[in-house]
Structure formats: C-alpha cells, structure tokens
Amino acid sequence: MTENSEMPTARRNIWLRGLFMLLMAFAFHVCGTVMCIVTVIQFAMMLLNGTPNVRLVSFGRSLGRYLQQIAHFLTFATEEMPFPFSDWPTGD
C-alpha cells in the first residue's frame, strides 16, 4: 500500500521539475545570447588591444560553468538546481 501512496507525490515532483526545466531552458537560451555578445566584445578587444579583457574572461568562465550546470540539470545528470536556486559559479 505504500507504493500507491507515494505515487502522487512522485508524479507531482516530476511536474514541478518539468516546470523548473522549462525555466532553466529559457535561462540557457538567454545565457547563450549573452555568451555570443561577450564573444564578439572579446574578439573586438583582441583586435584593438591585443589582449582580452580580464573581467570578461572571468565572466565567460563563470557563464560557461553556469551553462554546464543547466545542461546537467536538464539532462537529469544532477538534481541540484542552478542559479538562482544555488550560488552563481565562480570564474576562477
């Protein structure tokens, strides 16, 4: 009888996770756009100065890690939810 009583909770959890997956997929799309913008700016910085912007390098690393966290969550590789439900990844 315990199997039947746990089923509605599990079903609710998967629907809630599905909602979070939609939100994270949208965040992934927005972050992908931001990554493209950062890429163009870094390319321009290299053309003009010969060196990349250090702050953008750090931001790019952290953004890449964030995209990785989202991908892991979306593909069920982890149950840990990315930012804003956890800390923003560091760019170190």
N, C-alpha and C positions, 0 to 999 in steps of 0.2 A: 504494500500500500504506500510505502514511502516513495516509490518511483513515480506514482501518479501525482502525489502532492508536490514533488519537486519540478515536474514538467512545466507548469505555468510560469514559475519563476525563471527557469532557464529560457523559456520562449520570450518572456519579457526582456530578459537581459540581452538576447540576441537582437531584438528590435531596437533596444536602446543603443547597443553597439553599432547597429546599422545606421542610426541617426548620427552618431559621432563619426562614423566612417564617411558619411556624406559631407559633414562639416570639415573633416580633415582633408578630403579630396578637393574641396574648394580652396582650403588653405594651401594645399600643394600647388594648385593651379596659380594662385596669386603669387606664391613664393617663386615659382618658375618664371613668372613675368619679371619679378624683381631681380632674379638671378641674371636674366638676359640684359636688363638695364645696367646692372653692376658690371657685367662682362663688357658691354660697349664702353662704359666710362673707363674701365681699367685699360682697355685697348687704346683709347684716346690718351690716357695718362702715359702709357708706354710710348706712343708716338711723339708726344710733346716733351716729356721729361726724361724718357729713357728708363724710368723705374716705376713700378706700380705703387699705388697709394697704400701705405701700410694699414691704415684703418679699414680700407675696403678689402684688403687681403684677409684680415681678421674676421670681418663681417661675412665675407664669402665662405670662409671655412665654417663659421657657425651656421650660416644658412644652409650649406651643404649637409651638415650634420642633422639639422632640423628636417630637411627633405628626406634624409635617410630614416630618421625616426618615424616620420609619417608613413613612408613606404613599408617599414616593418610593421606598423600598426595596421595598415590597410590590408596587408597580405597575411595577417594573423601570425606573424613571426614573433610578436610580443603582445601582451595585454596592456603594457604601460602606455598611457596616452601622452602624446607630445604636448608641447606648449600650446595653449595656456593652462593646461591641466598639470604641467610639471615645469621645471625650470627651463629657461632658454639655454641651449647648448653653448659651450664656450668656443671661442675661436682660436684657442691656443693649440 
